[in-house]
Amino acid sequence: MTVMSESRNEVVLYWRPWCPYCMKLMFQLLFVRLPVRKVNIWRDPEAAAFVRSVADGNETVPTVDVAGHPLVNPSRRQLLAAVREHAPHLLNRRR
């Protein structure tokens, strides 16, 4: 179970099944060489609690933790900007 990026050196995408926004972001990230750990909030109560803690009490997904910096429902552009700012070493790495 994960609450935030354990190493503060990774990207964690919190999602849930059948979420169209999650599917869209995950699809867009297929074309970016960015290691992303995916956590299903329906299977991980601690992850769901983390999402609620950063999304005004809501389970808004996708929520992404970029090296300890949470983003609620970010666009691909917002996510990559956060990675460039907080974890640039993760860009262009092989999975």
Secondary structure, DSSP 8 states (H G I E B T S, - for coil): --SS-SSSSSEEEEE-TT-HHHHHHHHHHTTS---EEEEETTT-HHHHHHHHHHTTTS--S-EEEETTEEEES--HHHHHHHHHHH-GGGTT---
